[in-house]
Every structure is written in C-alpha cells, then in structure tokens.
Amino acid sequence: MLIAIISSLWLGIVTSISPCPLATNIVATSFISKNIKNPQKAILSGFLYTLGRVITYMFLGSILISGILAIPSVANFLQGYINKLIAPILIFTGLLLLDVIKLNFSFGICKNSVYEKFKNSTTLGAFILGIIFALSFCPVSAALFFGNLTTLAIEHHSRFLLPLVYGIGTGIPVMFFAIIIAFAVHKVGEVYNLITRIESWFRKITGMIFIFAGISFLIRHYII
C-alpha cells in the first residue's frame, strides 16, 4: 500500500508538469500572483487551488471506483484480470509520455474563459479554479488518471486515499509557486524555466519506467 501511495503521488506530479496540465497551473499561478503584496493571501490561494484539485479527484475517483466495484460482474472480472490489464495500460501510457504515440484531444472548460471569469474574485476563486482545472483532461492526464490511477485504486480497493494522494501531487507545483511568490517573487521566472527544462526528463524517465514495468507484467502474466 505504501508503494501504491508513493506511485499515486508520483502520477499526480507527472500529470501536473506535463504540457497540458502545466498550462492550467501557469494560469493558476498567474491568478495567485495578484496577491504578490500579501504573502498570506498568496499561500492561501495556492492552498485553496490545491484543495480544489484534491477534492475533485477524490470525489471523481471515489464515484468511478465505487461504481466499478459495486457491479459484481465487472468487479470479479477486474479482480481476476487486473494484472493482465495493467501491462497494456502501462505500455500505452509510457508511449504517450515518450511522444511515440501522439493524441490530440482535450475536454473540460476553456482555461482562458475560466480565468477571465474569476481573475478579479477573492481567494475563493482559486478553489473554484482548482475544481474546474482538475476536470480538464488531455491525453496524458486522462491516461494517468483513468488508466493508471484507477487501476491502482481498484487493485487496492482504495476509493478515497489514492485519488486524494494523486490530487495532492497535481497541486504541488502551484503550492510551490505560491510559496515562491510569497517570499521570493524574483525567483519565479528562474524556477519556471528550471521546471520546463526538467519536465521533459521527468516525462521520459517515467515513460521508460512505465514501458519496462508493462513489459515485465506482460512477460509474467501472458508468456510465463
């Protein structure tokens, strides 16, 4: 279970710094920067944004996982074949992370229109942005959440904990930027440039680990 918790947190972090979710986090950071002269408000905004994401993923994950486990035929099938399902999911997600497979879709609410609507609101707007942006999915974030996290949560019968940890992972970068905005705003540009440089390596390393793990599951459950 400890490995599952660490894996869920890592999935959330990888999601948050992938290109599409990173764009929403930049919008969130822009929102938080309004409070640049008030460190307490900047940190509170970052916390509320992260809380919005956490609650959304926990709620969405619990409904999805509870619904699947509540259907005996589906639950029995997954319990019997979950290890075989993990292999193709890991390999597919790894290929997505390595850009070997390229998909172009997104669903959710337009980021710009949402930002324009809430840009003049109070810190409560950060909480609402967290909820809305958590519901916006692109190929990588959809594969990581609906494929990998959901499979992991079903395997461990974790309706709330693993989705909650995943949500925390997705909000860590914005919370990090909120602290920088509050206490070292002149470093924001440097940190952002560093994250964009290491994002590619994070994604590639994670993608290779996913493919390697998927091949291991493939050999263990399909060949041996």
C-alpha positions, 0 to 999 in steps of 0.5 A, a space after each residue: 500500500 505504501 508503494 501504491 501511495 508513493 506511485 499515486 503521488 508520483 502520477 499526480 506530479 507527472 500529470 501536473 508538469 506535463 504540457 497540458 496540465 502545466 498550462 492550467 497551473 501557469 494560469 493558476 499561478 498567474 491568478 495567485 500572483 495578484 496577491 504578490 503584496 500579501 504573502 498570506 493571501 498568496 499561500 492561501 490561494 495556492 492552498 485553496 487551488 490545491 484543495 480544489 484539485 484534491 477534492 475533485 479527484 477524490 470525489 471523481 475517483 471515489 464515484 468511478 471506483 465505487 461504481 466499478 466495484 459495486 457491479 459484481 460482474 465487472 468487479 470479479 472480472 477486474 479482480 481476476 484480470 487486473 494484472 493482465 490489464 495493467 501491462 497494456 495500460 502501462 505500455 500505452 501510457 509510457 508511449 504517450 509520455 515518450 511522444 511515440 504515440 501522439 493524441 490530440 484531444 482535450 475536454 473540460 472548460 476553456 482555461 482562458 474563459 475560466 480565468 477571465 471569469 474569476 481573475 478579479 474574485 477573492 481567494 475563493 476563486 482559486 478553489 473554484 479554479 482548482 475544481 474546474 482545472 482538475 476536470 480538464 483532461 488531455 491525453 496524458 492526464 486522462 491516461 494517468 488518471 483513468 488508466 493508471 490511477 484507477 487501476 491502482 485504486 481498484 487493485 487496492 480497493 482504495 476509493 478515497 486515499 489514492 485519488 486524494 494522494 494523486 490530487 495532492 501531487 497535481 497541486 504541488 507545483 502551484 503550492 510551490 509557486 505560491 510559496 515562491 511568490 510569497 517570499 521570493 517573487 524574483 525567483 519565479 521566472 528562474 524556477 519556471 524555466 528550471 521546471 520546463 527544462 526538467 519536465 521533459 526528463 521527468 516525462 521520459 524517465 517515467 515513460 521508460 519506467 512505465 514501458 519496462 514495468 508493462 513489459 515485465 507484467 506482460 512477460 509474467 502474466 501472458 508468456 510465463 
